[in-house]
Amino acid sequence: MQGSSLIYTAQHVLTSAAPIIAIAAVLLALLALVYATLLERRMSRLMMGRSGSLEENIAVISRELKESVEFRGEVERYLKLVEARLRGSVSGVGVVRFNPFSNDVQGGNQSFSVAFLDEEGRGVVFSTLYARNHVGVYAKPLVAWSSTHELSAEEKRAIDEARQTILARKKTN
C-alpha cells in the first residue's frame, strides 16, 4: 500500500505543478522567439551593410586595402628619392670672419671664409681677402671634407663649423 500512496502523491504533485511548468515553457519559448527575431534582424543588417551585401562590402574593403598598399609603396619610393636629394643638398654652413694682415691697421675683420657642404662633406668653401684697394675672392671645391687645394686655417675652421651644424641637425632628427 505504501507504494501506491507514493505514486498517488507524485501524480498529485505533477498534476498541480503542470500549469506552472506549462506557463514557464511558454515564457521560455517566447523569450527564445524574441531572441531569434533580434538575431535575424542583426544578421540581415550585417548581410546587407550600408551599401549592399556583405560580399560587396568585403570586395570594396579588399580593393581599398590593395590601393592603400600600392599608395604606401609609392610614398616610400618617393621618400627615398627625396632623402637622396636632400643628402646632396647644402645642409651645413660655416662662416669665419678674420683679419688676414698681421697688424690691425689694414682690413679689420672684413675678410671671411664660408663653407657650404652636404651631409657627405661635398661642397665649396669661399674666401675673401679684403684690403683697402683690393678684394680677392677664392673658391675651392670640397670632397669628403677636404680639398685638393691648400686650405687656410680659416677655411678649415669654416669647414669644421659646417660639419658641426650637420652633426647637430642629425642628432636632433
N, C-alpha and C positions, 0 to 999 in steps of 0.2 A: 503494500500500500504506500509505502513511503516513496517508492519510485514514481508512482502515478501522481502523487501530490507535487513532486518536484517538476514533473513535466507540466502539470497544470499551472504551477507558479510561473514557470518560464514562458508558457504560452500566454498567460495573463499579462506579464511584463511586456512581451513583444507586441501584443495587441494594443496595449495602452501607449507604447512608445512609437508605434508605426506612424501616426500622423506627424510626430515631431521629426522622425527620420525622413519622411516624405517631404516635409517643408524644407529641411536642411538640404536635401538632394536638389530640390527645385531652386533654392537660392544659390547653391554651388553651380548648377547648370547655367543660371542667369549670369553669374559672375564670369564663368568661362565664355559665354556668348559675348558679353561686353568686351572682354579681353581680346577675343578672337576678332571682333569687329575693329577695335582700335589697332590691332596688329595689321589687319587687312588694309586699313587706311594708310598706315605708315609705310607699308610695303608698296602700295600703289603710288604714293608720293615719291618714294625712293626710286621706283622704276621709271617714273615719268620725268622727274627732275624739274628744272625750271624751263629748260629749252628743248625738251624732248625726252627720249627714252634714256635709260641708264647706259645702254650701249653707245648711244650718240654722245653722251656726256663723257664717257671714258675715251672715245675716239678724239674728241676735242681736246681733252686734257693731255692725251698722249701726243697729239700734234703740237700743242703749245710747249710741252716739255722738250720735244725734239728741236723746235725752233729756239728755245732758250739755251739748249746745249750748243747749238750752232752759233748763236749770238755770243755766248761766252767764249767760244773758240776764237771768233773774230776779234773780240775785245782783247783777249790775251795776246794774239798776234800783233794787234795794233800797239798795245802797251810795250811789247818787246821792241818794236820799231821805234817808238817814242823814247824809250830808255836808251837805246843805242844812239839815237840822235842827240839826246841830252848829254851822254858821256862825251861826245865830240864837240860840245859847245863850251864856251867860256864859262867856267864855274868858279874860278879863283882869280882875284885881282890883288896885287900888292903894289903899294906906292911908297917910295923912299925919296924924300927931299934932302938935298945936300949942297954943300959949297965945294966946288971942285978945286978951289985955289987954297994954297997954304995960308995965305993971310986973309983976314976978313974984310979987306978993303974992297976987293972986286967981287961982284956977283951975289953975295949973300947966299941964302938957301933957295935961289931961283931955279937951280938945276934939279932934275929929278930922274928917277928910273921907275918905270911902271911895267909890271909883268901881267899878261893875260894868258891864263892857262886852262886847259881842260882837265878832267879827272886823271888822265894818264901822263900829265906833265908836258903835253904838246901845246905849243902856242908861240908867243913872241914877247920879247922884252924890248921896250923903247927907252932910250935915254936921251936927255937933252943936256947940253952943257951951255950954260948961259954966261956970256961975258958982256961987257958994256957995248962992244961994237960987233959982236958976233954971237949967233946961236947955232949950235951944231945939234942935229937930230940923228940918232943912230937906231937901227932896228936889227935885232939878232934873233934868228929862229931858234926855237927850243924843241927838243925831243927828249923825252924821259928826264925832264927836269934840268937838262943841261944843253949847252950849245957847242957847236964845232968852233965857234969864235970865242976869243978870250973874253971872259966876263969880269967886270969890275966888282969890287966888294959891294957897292950899292946895288948893282944888278942882281948879285947873288942874294942880298937881303930882300929885294923886291920879289924874287922868285920864291924865297922861303916864306914870305908873308902870304903870297898867293896860295902856296901849298898848305899853310896853316888854315886859311879860310876854307879850303876844300875839305880838309880833315875835320874841321869843326862842324861843317854842314853835314858830313857823313855821320858824325856821332849823334846829331840831333834827329836824323831820319832813321 
